[in-house]
Amino acid sequence: MAASTAIQGQRSSFFDEQTRRRRTARRLGLICLAFSAAIGAVISAVFGPALLVLLATILRLLAAAGIAPRAMEAARHALAAWVREGLQALSRTVDLASAANRVADALAALPPLARASQLLLPAMAGAVLLWTGLARFHRRSAAAGATACLGAREPRPGDFEEMQLVNTVAEIALAAGLPAPHVLLVDSPHLNAAIAGPSHAQTTVLVTRGLLDGLDRAETQAVMAHLVASAGNGDLQLAAALQAWFGTLGALLSVYDLPFRRGAWTALRDLARALLGWMPGAQSDTVNAGLMASVAPGSSEAMLRVMSLAERWPPLGALLILPLAPWMLLTMFQKFVVQLWMLFVFGWSLGLLWRTRRYLADAVAVQLMRDPETLASALRRIDGENALPPGGDALELAFIHTPAGAMKGLRERASVVTSFTPAIADRLARLGAMGAHTSMASSLTRKLAGLRALSWQRQLLVACLMAPLLPLFGMLAVLLAWLLALATVVSVAGGAMIASAVLRP
């Protein structure tokens, strides 16, 4: 109770809360952007040379067909010279870095490193184009995909509560200065609600029948205020961008899986249909699941089956494994780096970013309702039910609350262990600071209060036990950075040498 009094003593207005959360979200967004660019450079490193090989092949075919043969040959020679220059700069960078004994020696490797990085540009440009296409697809298909996953339906005209819900959502949208969302009902006893759509101008609110029956009208208004605030804050576009980023990562890794897994071919086929507009929006989760199968922890099982087949029939195995051995090593190394990166780095920053967006939506909902206690009461009821409706695993970014144990959706597919939704206790603590009457303190506050309650001898013991972990985390960060650099150099060097050989006259 003392911890609760302490947190509620730190009173905050909803304007202050919004300002703080927006500032934090901007910082976390920049961090996530930097992390995603780092892993994107590693994974796409091998595809830059592959694009060069494809371009060289096209130039050869055009010259052989008699289409401006001199111009085609001149373009191919220029391309080959550009690749050789990048390879020489990469070799120079490795030599300087390996011989560096001082900081000045390491800085001398930066200019050739900048020249060598030009080999990454084709793949990075292709990855950006792929991400842009996937983001458009996810924005376009968000509402249809959510409706199909949850089996949502239109409100019944003869049902007073359902028609009242439509009016309630329209009132909240009017107060927020936004167009009225389309309202759909989900026949599920679970207490939850979600919002989907391409932007705040075109949104669909999906409400379970259990939430409509379990909350009173004021509490339902508070939940709708959170969802409308989330749309107004730009969370729908952010969710589509995140889905597109994971899809781009899955698409690049699916290329590695092509020799080993039939599902990789299907996933890339569905991706092409989605980008061309031939995939119905209701099947968006099929596209996501297919692409994320190459990111999931069990994606290397197909490769292991190929290796076991080779062990059972050695002559046939030699014919299968030897040509694929370099590709298998590269694939396993890349996936290992991605798993570490998602588990220890990017997943945590992404979870912090999305939890910050949930706190921001709560603060805007309080501004719309002018009653933090009503939203707190609704969250307590939702927490007591603590479940997602059937089919909601793939939509965890859309719900007002996702239980901590719901790991069958995006988090499980992407190996993200941190939660995307704050604990109800933490949200109630922030609402308490804005004036809600709640006796629940945040989980962090409870832990700090419990630590302060210990004697100084026990606090000293806890500090001594935690101290050795700090160097361990530092060593892990250095290891991850080294693995990323090594994966990038190996991928770029190997692919560029192949491209140089193909481009050679």
Residue pairs with C-beta under 8 A, 6 or more apart in sequence:
1 439
2 449
3 441
3 445
3 446
3 448
3 449
4 429
4 432
4 438
4 439
4 440
4 441
4 445
6 441
6 445
6 449
7 429
7 432
7 433
7 441
7 442
7 445
8 432
8 433
8 438
10 433
11 433
11 434
11 435
12 430
12 433
12 434
13 434
14 363
14 364
14 366
14 367
14 372
14 434
15 367
17 359
17 360
17 363
17 366
17 430
17 433
17 434
18 360
18 363
18 364
18 367
21 356
21 357
21 359
21 360
21 363
22 360
24 356
25 353
25 356
25 357
25 360
28 349
28 352
28 353
28 356
29 353
31 349
32 346
32 349
32 350
32 353
35 341
35 345
35 346
35 349
36 245
36 346
38 341
38 484
39 249
39 337
39 338
39 341
39 346
39 484
40 124
40 127
40 248
40 249
41 120
41 124
41 488
42 334
42 337
42 484
42 487
42 488
42 491
43 249
43 252
43 253
43 334
43 338
44 120
44 123
44 124
44 126
44 127
44 252
45 119
45 120
45 123
45 487
45 488
45 491
45 492
45 495
46 123
46 330
46 334
46 491
46 492
46 494
46 495
47 122
47 123
47 126
47 127
47 252
47 255
47 495
48 119
48 120
48 121
48 122
48 123
48 124
48 492
48 495
48 496
49 83
49 119
49 492
49 494
49 495
49 496
49 498
49 499
50 123
50 495
50 499
51 122
51 123
51 126
52 79
52 83
52 122
52 496
52 499
52 502
52 503
53 498
53 499
53 502
53 503
55 79
56 76
56 79
56 80
56 499
56 502
56 503
57 502
59 72
59 73
59 75
59 76
59 79
60 72
60 76
62 68
62 69
62 72
63 69
63 72
63 73
63 76
76 503
76 505
77 505
79 503
80 500
80 503
80 504
80 505
82 118
83 119
83 496
83 499
83 500
83 503
84 500
85 115
85 118
86 115
86 116
86 118
86 119
86 496
87 116
87 119
87 493
87 496
87 497
87 500
89 112
89 113
89 115
89 116
90 112
90 116
90 119
90 489
90 492
90 493
90 496
92 109
92 112
92 116
93 109
93 112
93 113
93 116
94 489
96 105
96 106
96 108
96 109
96 112
97 106
97 109
99 105
100 106
100 108
100 109
116 492
119 492
119 496
120 488
120 492
127 248
127 252
130 248
130 251
130 275
131 241
131 244
131 245
131 247
131 248
132 244
133 274
133 275
134 243
134 244
134 247
134 248
134 251
134 271
134 274
134 275
135 240
135 241
135 243
135 244
137 244
137 274
137 275
137 279
137 284
137 287
138 239
138 240
138 243
138 244
138 247
138 284
139 197
139 198
139 199
139 236
139 237
139 240
140 198
140 281
141 279
141 280
141 281
141 282
141 284
142 196
142 197
142 198
142 236
142 239
142 240
142 281
142 284
143 182
143 196
143 197
143 198
143 202
143 203
143 204
143 281
144 280
144 281
144 282
144 284
145 196
145 281
145 282
145 283
145 284
145 285
145 394
145 395
146 152
146 194
146 196
146 204
146 206
146 395
146 398
147 184
147 196
147 204
147 206
147 282
148 282
148 283
148 285
149 285
149 391
149 392
149 394
149 395
150 186
150 188
150 194
150 206
150 389
150 390
150 391
150 392
150 395
151 186
151 187
151 390
151 391
152 184
152 185
152 186
152 206
153 184
153 185
153 186
153 187
154 184
154 185
155 162
155 163
155 165
155 166
155 183
155 184
155 185
156 162
156 163
156 185
157 163
161 212
161 213
162 185
162 212
164 217
165 183
165 185
165 207
165 212
165 220
166 183
168 217
168 220
168 221
168 224
169 180
169 181
169 183
169 205
169 224
169 228
170 180
171 221
172 221
172 224
172 225
172 228
172 368
173 179
173 180
173 181
173 228
174 180
175 368
176 225
176 228
176 229
176 232
176 364
176 368
177 232
178 200
178 201
178 203
178 228
178 231
178 232
179 200
179 201
179 202
179 203
181 195
181 197
181 203
181 204
181 205
181 227
181 228
181 231
182 203
182 204
182 205
183 204
183 205
183 207
184 204
184 205
184 206
184 207
185 206
185 207
185 208
185 209
185 212
186 206
186 207
186 208
186 209
186 389
187 208
187 209
188 208
188 209
188 210
188 389
188 390
189 208
189 209
189 210
190 208
190 210
190 211
190 385
190 387
190 388
190 389
191 208
191 210
191 211
191 214
191 215
191 381
191 382
191 384
191 385
192 208
192 210
192 211
192 382
192 385
192 387
192 388
192 389
192 392
192 399
192 400
192 401
193 205
193 206
193 207
193 208
193 211
193 223
193 224
193 227
193 399
193 400
194 205
194 206
194 227
194 392
194 395
194 398
194 399
194 400
195 203
195 204
195 205
195 206
195 227
195 228
195 230
195 231
195 236
195 398
196 203
196 204
196 206
196 236
196 395
196 398
197 203
197 204
197 231
197 236
198 236
198 237
198 240
199 231
199 236
199 237
200 231
200 232
200 234
200 236
203 228
203 231
203 236
205 224
205 227
205 228
206 398
208 389
210 385
210 389
211 220
211 223
211 382
212 220
214 381
214 385
215 223
215 378
215 381
218 371
218 374
219 374
219 375
219 377
219 378
219 381
220 378
221 369
221 374
222 365
222 369
222 371
222 374
222 375
222 377
222 378
223 375
223 378
223 382
223 400
225 364
225 365
225 368
225 369
225 375
226 361
226 362
226 364
226 365
226 375
226 400
227 361
227 400
228 365
228 368
229 360
229 361
229 362
229 364
229 365
229 368
230 236
230 357
230 358
230 361
232 364
233 357
233 360
233 361
233 364
235 357
235 361
238 357
239 397
239 398
242 350
242 354
242 397
243 288
243 397
243 410
246 288
246 291
246 292
246 295
246 410
246 413
246 414
247 271
247 287
247 288
247 291
247 292
249 295
249 338
250 267
250 290
250 291
250 292
250 293
250 294
250 295
251 267
251 268
251 271
251 291
253 294
253 295
253 299
253 334
253 335
253 338
254 264
254 267
254 268
254 271
254 290
254 291
254 293
254 294
255 264
255 268
256 294
256 327
256 330
256 331
256 334
256 335
257 263
257 264
257 294
257 299
257 302
257 303
257 331
258 264
258 265
258 268
259 324
259 327
260 302
260 303
260 305
260 306
260 328
260 331
261 293
261 294
261 299
261 302
263 290
263 293
264 293
264 294
266 290
267 287
267 290
267 291
267 293
267 294
270 279
270 283
270 286
270 287
270 290
271 287
271 290
271 291
273 279
274 284
274 287
279 286
279 287
285 394
288 394
288 410
288 413
289 394
289 413
292 410
292 413
292 414
293 299
293 413
295 338
295 342
295 413
295 414
295 415
296 412
296 413
296 414
296 415
297 339
297 415
299 335
300 331
300 332
300 335
303 328
303 331
303 332
306 320
306 321
306 324
306 328
307 321
307 328
309 316
309 317
309 320
310 316
310 317
310 318
310 320
310 321
311 317
321 328
326 494
330 490
330 491
330 494
333 487
333 490
334 487
334 491
336 483
337 483
337 484
337 487
339 415
340 480
340 483
341 480
341 484
342 414
342 415
342 416
343 415
343 416
343 417
344 476
344 480
345 480
347 411
347 414
347 415
347 416
347 417
347 418
348 418
350 416
350 418
350 420
351 416
351 418
351 419
351 420
352 418
354 397
354 420
354 421
355 419
355 420
355 421
355 422
358 421
358 422
358 427
359 422
359 427
359 430
362 375
362 427
362 430
362 431
363 430
363 434
365 375
366 372
366 375
366 431
366 434
369 375
372 431
372 432
372 434
372 435
372 436
373 431
373 435
373 436
373 437
373 438
375 431
375 436
376 428
376 431
376 432
376 436
376 437
376 438
379 401
379 424
379 427
379 428
379 431
380 424
380 428
380 438
382 400
382 401
382 424
383 401
383 424
386 403
387 403
388 396
388 399
388 402
388 403
388 406
392 399
392 406
392 409
393 406
393 408
393 409
394 409
394 410
395 409
396 402
396 406
396 409
396 410
396 411
396 420
396 421
397 410
397 420
399 421
401 421
401 424
402 419
402 420
402 421
404 419
404 423
410 416
410 420
411 417
411 418
411 419
411 420
423 442
423 443
424 440
425 440
425 441
425 442
425 443
425 446
426 442
426 443
426 444
428 436
428 438
428 440
428 442
429 438
429 440
429 441
429 442
429 445
430 442
431 438
432 438
432 440
441 449
451 459
451 462
454 462
